[in-house]
Amino acid sequence: MNEKGFTIVETIATFLLVSTISVLLFELFISLEQMYNRGEIQTRLLINQSNFQRRIEQDLANSATVSITECGSNCLRFSLDGLEKELKLEDGRLFYDNYTLQNVSGSTIGEITHRSILKSFTDGGSATIEDIYIPIQNKIMKGDYSIHIVYQIV
Amino acid sequence: MEKKINCQGFSLLETLIVSIFIVGILLVLYTQYIYLQKNHDRTSHYNSVTTIYNTKQMANFLESKEASYVIENIGAGDTGFDDITTCQGLVNMDYCQTLLEVLRVKTVLLTENNPSKLIAEIRDNKTYSENIYNFLKQLDINTDKKYRLVIEYQNGELGSLNLEIG
């Protein structure tokens, strides 16, 4: 029976290999964990953005007469077939009518900006282009999760 | 009869082979993961709710005010696509430019429903970004509509809709 044990070369080689594999496994584990966390945050940001924007867009699309006026700082009033709904930013939270944009950790919501641009067509008609922009940034996820509504009132 | 037991363990060569095999598998997994992540980041910029609604605004304008331009320049043209980012040639050029500025648009392209000619143009001449090229390649073209609007936004997002013309 061989009772000499490992040589120093064998020990060093094994130690180096085990260390390399451990580092690679650790890196892989950390990357996968980051991917999972980033994916979760990104999904929540996109779902929130989509839900919020869709509510406003559907209201605009389903209304025959639309007007948008300002109702103070960071507040817009939508008049939709006579029914009034407010879009407002209060204490860092965004509201539209009775719906609130869900908070995602690391996110900041900028000020609501609104422009109404009246333009004419060559056939004599005209339209107002409504531009509403609410910047939303996230510390962890780079990217644009802003709410940007453009609507033409002909 | 006394049974012989192998107490020698693994040789250095065996350990090396197995270790290299494991490292190889890990490297393949890692490169696949990087590829998946890049792919996910890229496709998350395609046809988001914001992009679709904003692309619809441009589509509404073209359908209601510039239908004849679309038919004349896409239907009869050899290139099969047209760049209208500057709104040059449109009847309501001023309105179009304002709308595109408000929409924060980088590039606007009109194409046949099947954008194969535009894809070939980008592949051969690099006329437009790789971003647009990758986006066009994954579009679903199974529709009876004739024309397609493709918009690249300043924030890197992309949107495409068929036009209700023709």
Interface residues (C-beta under 8 A of the other chain):
Chain A: M1 N2 V9 E10 A13 T14 L17 T20 I21 L24 L25 E27 L28 S31 L32 M35 G39 Q42 L46 Q49 S50 Q53 R54 E57 R115 I117 K119 S120 F121 T122 D123 A127 I129 D131 G143 D144 S146 I147 H148 I149 V150 Y151 Q152 V154
Chain B: C7 Q8 L12 T15 L16 S19 I22 V23 L26 L27 L29 Y30 Y33 Q37 H40 S44 S48 V49 T50 Y53 N54 Q57 N60 F61 S64 K65 V91 N92 D94 Y95 T98 L99 V102 L103 R104 N155 G156 E157
